[in-house]
């Protein structure tokens, strides 16, 4: 398929965005690179990728009922990043939108592993790719705690199908 991200066909719940390629699994969220995200050389600063990934993940979960709401925040949002790895492929050298394609490779009893790619909006350039592992924690003990059924339902929409792996 010529307009697909890494030869991936469209999924039904993925909104059409002009110039944005379709994906077979996961979700694509556009985030904005601002001038203050760039380093002294005019390149997106390496530390900003983690922030931009967070800005892509947050609306996805929020739109599905798992949002930060002060003392009423769902327990599944109390988690810690265990590991973050990223490989940089092509620098982002402009402000404006960038497409973040993310999906879940694993969703366990109390942990999850995302995979992600930062791409140009048209999908033609992979700027960076990596993984982010998180662990759901009990707020009182700070020990791993199981995900709720609500989180499992949302996570199921992001899981990469085994046949695609």
Order of alpha helices (4+ residues) and beta strands (2+ residues): beta-alpha-beta-beta-beta-beta-alpha
